[in-house]
Amino acid sequence: MIAGALDQRAAKIKTELDEAKRLKEEAEKLLSDYQRKAREAEDEAKAIISQATTEAKQIAADAKTRLEDFVGRRTKMAETKIAQAEQQAMADVRAAAADAAVKAAETIVAETAKGAEGKALLEGAIKDVKARLG
């Protein structure tokens, strides 16, 4: 009877040890799976960070290029407007000078020449001044 009880107790302990061994193996397998998944997740995170860094650098380079192009176009437009304004100012100055010269010539010729001769001389001088300044 004691031997039977001991045999039962030994069988129960063996069953519990087998169960503990099975649970330990299952836990080790789960730990191994978790560690593998953690490494995979870390590798994936590194890949995502690397790709995001590359994309950010590309976006920054594109933005810099677009900004440089924009500044270049604006600068060229400003230079063109300045050149046009200079040309217009020169044309305005020439026109004003021509008008002043014509008026001066009219006055001088009118005072020095009278009659038909003065009128012909005045018209000739006006044409001459306009031709030289225009």
C-alpha positions in Angstrom: 0.0 0.0 0.0 2.8 2.4 0.8 4.6 1.2 -2.3 1.4 1.9 -4.3 1.0 5.3 -2.8 4.7 6.1 -3.6 4.3 4.8 -7.1 1.2 7.0 -7.5 3.1 9.9 -6.1 6.1 9.3 -8.4 3.8 9.0 -11.4 2.1 12.3 -10.4 5.5 14.0 -9.9 6.7 12.6 -13.3 3.5 14.0 -15.0 4.0 17.4 -13.3 7.7 17.4 -14.4 6.7 16.4 -18.0 4.1 19.2 -17.9 6.7 21.7 -16.5 9.2 20.6 -19.2 6.5 21.1 -21.9 5.6 24.5 -20.6 9.2 25.5 -20.4 9.8 24.4 -24.0 6.7 26.3 -25.1 7.8 29.4 -23.2 11.3 29.2 -24.8 9.7 28.9 -28.2 7.5 31.9 -27.5 10.5 33.9 -26.3 12.4 32.9 -29.4 9.5 34.0 -31.6 9.2 37.2 -29.7 12.9 38.0 -30.1 12.8 37.2 -33.8 9.7 39.4 -34.3 11.4 42.2 -32.3 14.5 42.0 -34.5 12.3 42.0 -37.6 10.4 45.1 -36.3 13.7 46.8 -35.4 15.0 46.1 -38.9 11.8 47.3 -40.5 11.9 50.5 -38.4 15.5 51.1 -39.5 14.5 50.7 -43.1 11.6 53.1 -42.7 13.8 55.7 -41.0 16.4 55.3 -43.8 13.8 55.7 -46.5 12.3 58.7 -44.7 15.7 60.3 -44.4 16.4 59.7 -48.1 13.0 61.1 -49.0 13.5 64.1 -46.8 16.9 64.9 -48.3 15.4 64.6 -51.8 12.5 66.9 -50.9 15.0 69.4 -49.4 17.1 69.2 -52.6 14.0 69.7 -54.8 12.9 72.6 -52.7 16.3 74.2 -52.9 16.4 73.8 -56.7 12.8 75.2 -57.0 13.8 78.2 -54.8 16.9 78.9 -56.8 14.9 78.7 -60.0 12.3 81.0 -58.6 14.9 83.5 -57.4 16.6 83.4 -60.8 13.4 84.0 -62.6 12.5 86.9 -60.3 16.0 88.4 -60.6 15.8 88.2 -64.4 12.4 89.8 -64.4 13.6 92.6 -62.2 16.7 93.2 -64.4 14.4 93.2 -67.5 12.1 95.8 -65.9 15.1 97.9 -64.9 16.5 97.8 -68.4 13.1 98.7 -69.8 12.7 101.6 -67.4 16.2 102.8 -68.3 15.4 102.7 -72.0 12.1 104.5 -71.4 13.8 107.2 -69.3 16.5 107.7 -72.0 13.7 108.0 -74.7 11.9 110.5 -72.5 15.0 112.5 -71.9 15.8 112.5 -75.7 12.2 113.6 -76.5 12.4 116.4 -73.9 15.8 117.5 -75.2 14.5 117.4 -78.8 11.4 119.5 -77.8 13.6 122.0 -75.9 16.0 122.2 -78.8 13.2 122.7 -81.3 11.7 125.5 -79.1 15.1 127.1 -78.7 15.7 126.9 -82.4 12.3 128.4 -83.1 13.0 131.3 -80.8 16.5 132.0 -82.1 15.4 131.7 -85.8 12.3 133.7 -85.2 14.4 136.5 -83.6 17.1 136.4 -86.3 15.0 135.9 -89.4 11.8 137.5 -90.4 9.4 136.9 -93.2 9.4 134.1 -95.7 13.2 133.6 -95.4 12.8 133.2 -91.6 9.9 130.8 -92.0 11.9 128.6 -94.4 15.0 128.7 -92.3 12.8 127.9 -89.2 11.3 124.8 -90.9 14.6 123.6 -92.1 16.2 124.0 -88.7 13.3 122.1 -87.0 13.6 119.2 -89.5 17.4 119.2 -89.0 17.1 119.2 -85.2 14.4 116.4 -85.3 16.5 114.3 -87.6 19.6 114.6 -85.4 17.8 113.9 -82.1 15.2 111.5 -83.3 
